Amino acid sequence: MESTIEVTDLRKRYGPAVALDGMSFTVTPGHVTGFVGPNGAGKSTAMRVILGLDAPDGGTALIGGRPYRSLSRPLTHVGALLDAGALQPSRSARNHLLWLAHSQGLTARRVDEVIEQAGLREVARRRADGFSLGMRQRLGVAAALLGDPSVLILDEPFNGLDPEGIVWMREFLAGLAAQGRAVLVSSHLMSELQDTAGHVVVIGRGRVIADAAVHELLAGVARDRVTLRTLSRPEAVVVLEEAGATVTAAGLDTLTVSGLTAERVVARLSAHAVPFSEVSAHRATLEEAYMELTRDAVQFRAATEEAR
Ligand SMILES: Nc1ncnc2c1ncn2[C@@H]1O[C@H](COP(=O)(O)OP(=O)(O)OP(=O)(O)O)[C@@H](O)[C@H]1O
């Protein structure tokens, strides 16, 4: 089966609440695709529709070209983590996985493999009701991997993880994608996806706001902003503005310069003998790209609503 997810013009309402408002995007194999948007944007609804747990009012969601419900032995095609809290509390982690595996004709050997992969060996025989949210997330990921699926759909897998757990999850997901799987990961925090996602689908109010490779998103915000540290701020401002730069204060001895490259900033300051201790090209973060995108979306919405 081709490892893709294709969502086309999905629509879904819950009474007056519009959860999906014509959402379309494609998830391709080989990298992690971040699925990002604020609370209530429609991430969980879209995932539930893709997994056949909710029927859309319109549109289609296909996995490898087929609706989820038409897949035989679905765990061998798609692994999902939707609600890490959904466990039988009295079962041990291993028994929970054995029960799931049994229902899909998978072996106990496979259960022990995923326990190992998810770093659960030490706690595998403990009752799941004593698990922290972080442990439950790992158990959820282990369950998603049982059928060795080529498509993974994970709703907020970073929730409840400590910093060490976040690093582990990032590397784990990147590794799964590098094996050629399509990996869709939702988060309401863009920063969680930094250094993990190769592609990002940003949504707001049930629609796609941006769908782009991470390097494209970052290039869009990085432009030529430069951070400058100098004890001669007034002099620096004058010589840089004369060269056409826009300069803003970013701290007592720090300026942010846009409109000139770092090389040009160094050349101007040196030519006018303005001392400085640091000039560095600004490395844009995904969070900044997200803020810029969602700000544009808010302005666009306000403008179109006013025009009506
Ligand atoms: N079962 C439901 N009944 C009524 N409204 C719902 C239901 N599920 C979702 N909604 C509404 O649909 C919209 C989208 O919700 P959804 O949970 O998909 O967003 P989300 O992006 O996953 O948000 P979060 O990050 O908070 O989980 C929200 O307005 C929500 O209140």
The ligand as a Gaussian input file, in Angstrom:
#p B3LYP/6-31G(d) Opt

LIG

0 1
 N      -17.736000      15.928000      19.723000
 C      -17.853000      17.252000      19.572000
 N      -19.011000      17.890000      19.852000
 C      -19.150000      19.222000      19.678000
 N      -18.167000      20.020000      19.216000
 C      -16.992000      19.459000      18.915000
 C      -16.768000      18.055000      19.073000
 N      -15.495000      17.778000      18.687000
 C      -14.953000      18.961000      18.295000
 N      -15.854000      19.967000      18.446000
 C      -15.620000      21.388000      18.098000
 O      -15.003000      21.434000      16.828000
 C      -13.940000      22.391000      16.804000
 C      -12.621000      21.716000      16.482000
 O      -12.226000      20.888000      17.582000
 P      -10.964000      19.918000      17.556000
 O      -10.961000      19.159000      18.851000
 O      -10.937000      19.133000      16.309000
 O       -9.759000      20.963000      17.554000
 P       -8.235000      20.725000      17.891000
 O       -7.474000      21.536000      16.882000
 O       -7.912000      19.287000      17.976000
 O       -8.089000      21.425000      19.291000
 P       -7.294000      20.957000      20.607000
 O       -5.860000      21.355000      20.377000
 O       -7.951000      21.794000      21.653000
 O       -7.512000      19.500000      20.767000
 C      -13.973000      23.074000      18.156000
 O      -14.778000      24.232000      18.039000
 C      -14.642000      22.054000      19.054000
 O      -15.317000      22.693000      20.116000

